[in-house]
Amino acid sequence: MALPSSLNRYLLLMAQEHLEFRLPEIKSLLSLFGGQFTSSQETYGKSPFWILSIPSEDIARNLMKRTVCAKSIFELWGHGKSPEELYSSLKNYPVEKMVPFLHSDSTYKIKIHTFNKTLTQEEKVKRIDALEFLPFEGKVNLKKPQHIFSVLEDYGLDPNHIPENPHNIYFGRWIADGQRDLIESYSVKKRHFIGNTSMDAGLSFIMANHGKVKENDIVFDPFVGTGGLLVASAHFGAYVYGTDIDYNTVHGLGKASRKNQKWRGPDENIRANLRQYGLEKYYLDVLVSDASKPSWRKGTFFDAIITDPPYGIRESTRRTGSQKEIPKGLEKCPESHVPVSLSYHLSDMFFDLLNFAAETLVLGGRLVYWLPVYTPEYTEEMVPWHPCLKLISNCEQKLSSHTSRHLITMEKVEEFENRDQYSHLLSDHFLPYQGHNSFREKYFSGVTKRIAKEEKSIQE
Ligand SMILES: C[S@@+](CC[C@H](N)C(=O)[O-])C[C@H]1O[C@@H](n2cnc3c(N)ncnc32)[C@H](O)[C@@H]1O
């Protein structure tokens, strides 16, 4: 695909983690900052090197202030499959675009970056010397250069077959690094208030990015737990709000999830988590509430709904219930045994979630959530849908040999008319995910373990 000539070419160096989540993250962020995703590559597959076109350096910088999937971005000056190809590509790069960064008053440094191979210092120096033909007029400054240039060599993805020569070589001017540091600084290991299902920091930021969360947005998590997803959204300047059916979680009471600690301490709650990161001003509130019975008046309140509903594995899927709703066969239970919460089928939960999102999101707002699936039975048609919501991306994260969860991102594209109008979507025909109501049973049945064992013995 030919690129429009008005666009500058950039090289993104991607992290080799959560591969499936990378493209939707970059696409979502570019659309947030007014840049369309244009690429010269048909598919980015697993490579850490992505060439793409962006209208301006400002947009490239904004992208890097948000991404946790990309490590760095470079303005691409040249690219080739051999050193000769790279040098001739560099000779074709317009000198007037180079000069502002190479003039005699400037300082610079050249770095060599290799993927899947380590070079000796001598080899690195050789590569730097070979670039002598570029019109560098400034002084080298290794400690604090004004401009950093990088040669990036790609030796493929297979550590068992490292080629003698790189598949691709790039040369570019470094512009900015991404936000990979957030994964460490927001790690749940160091977080004040955590639970068994607290969302990993890296994935929380990816979810907020898929959700196009931006400053002054209002973000809601209906299954808020310990608020891991609120923390990530607040970091990007959104006001956050959540609900959970569990009184103890919302109030930070009950048993602690940390080893060597029996009960939660006096200030272990979501507000304190936000305070820990200097984000308390973004805390709206958290309430005890059942997602199956939303207590909201009509209106579009949220810019994004970002959530991790329960799958029934480490926490139960529940909804509030009354005596009238007690399943047949249990009527004879003595009154003291009447359950105050009933099981909440996964398909009903996702139907409710999509309907709620369609009703309460602003137009263009996004719903981002995890859908657990039993992989042997999974087909794309199973992903719940709604006429007001468009599927933006569907990324798989494997949990075991036969189970995974999919990160689903949807965007509200139609105004919601009336709740009753969508009730037909509850029928089998419209709810193909229904078969997965037994996800929990399948997960615990031992079937997955047995199959994994069988597969292992076949491989041996
Ligand atoms: C997977 S956890 C969410 C974890 C959260 N993202 C975090 O970082 O801690 C799911 C949460 O949903 C809650 N939950 C279960 N059924 C619910 C319901 N019907 N309405 C609201 N919350 C519910 C559980 O109490 C649990 O805290």
The ligand as a Tripos MOL2 file, in Angstrom:
@<TRIPOS>MOLECULE
LIG
   27    29     1     0     0
SMALL
NO_CHARGES

@<TRIPOS>ATOM
      1 C1        -12.9640   -9.7650   38.4590 C.3       1 LIG1
      2 S1        -13.4890   -8.8520   39.8050 S.3       1 LIG1
      3 C2        -13.0350   -7.2140   39.4080 C.3       1 LIG1
      4 C3        -11.6440   -6.9130   39.8330 C.3       1 LIG1
      5 C4        -11.2610   -5.4840   39.6490 C.3       1 LIG1
      6 N1        -11.0600   -5.1520   38.2570 N.3       1 LIG1
      7 C5         -9.9990   -5.1350   40.4590 C.2       1 LIG1
      8 O1         -9.0170   -4.6010   39.8920 O.co2     1 LIG1
      9 O2         -9.9880   -5.4230   41.6570 O.co2     1 LIG1
     10 C6        -15.2410   -8.8670   39.6410 C.3       1 LIG1
     11 C7        -15.9930   -8.1400   40.7380 C.3       1 LIG1
     12 O3        -17.3830   -8.2080   40.4030 O.3       1 LIG1
     13 C8        -18.1320   -8.2400   41.6100 C.3       1 LIG1
     14 N2        -19.5000   -8.7280   41.3030 N.ar      1 LIG1
     15 C9        -19.9430   -9.9970   41.1520 C.ar      1 LIG1
     16 N3        -21.2520   -9.9990   40.8280 N.ar      1 LIG1
     17 C10       -21.6530   -8.7080   40.7840 C.ar      1 LIG1
     18 C11       -22.8800   -8.0440   40.4920 C.ar      1 LIG1
     19 N4        -24.0020   -8.7420   40.2190 N.pl3     1 LIG1
     20 N5        -22.9150   -6.6730   40.4940 N.ar      1 LIG1
     21 C12       -21.7980   -5.9390   40.7850 C.ar      1 LIG1
     22 N6        -20.6050   -6.5300   41.0830 N.ar      1 LIG1
     23 C13       -20.5290   -7.8750   41.0690 C.ar      1 LIG1
     24 C14       -17.3040   -9.1360   42.5160 C.3       1 LIG1
     25 O4        -17.6070   -8.8510   43.8880 O.3       1 LIG1
     26 C15       -15.8700   -8.7540   42.1290 C.3       1 LIG1
     27 O5        -15.3540   -7.7570   43.0020 O.3       1 LIG1
@<TRIPOS>BOND
     1     1     2 1
     2     2     3 1
     3     2    10 1
     4     3     4 1
     5     4     5 1
     6     5     6 1
     7     5     7 1
     8     7     8 2
     9     7     9 1
    10    10    11 1
    11    11    12 1
    12    11    26 1
    13    12    13 1
    14    13    14 1
    15    13    24 1
    16    14    15 ar
    17    14    23 ar
    18    15    16 ar
    19    16    17 ar
    20    17    18 ar
    21    17    23 ar
    22    18    19 1
    23    18    20 ar
    24    20    21 ar
    25    21    22 ar
    26    22    23 ar
    27    24    25 1
    28    24    26 1
    29    26    27 1
@<TRIPOS>SUBSTRUCTURE
     1 LIG1         1 GROUP 0 **** ****
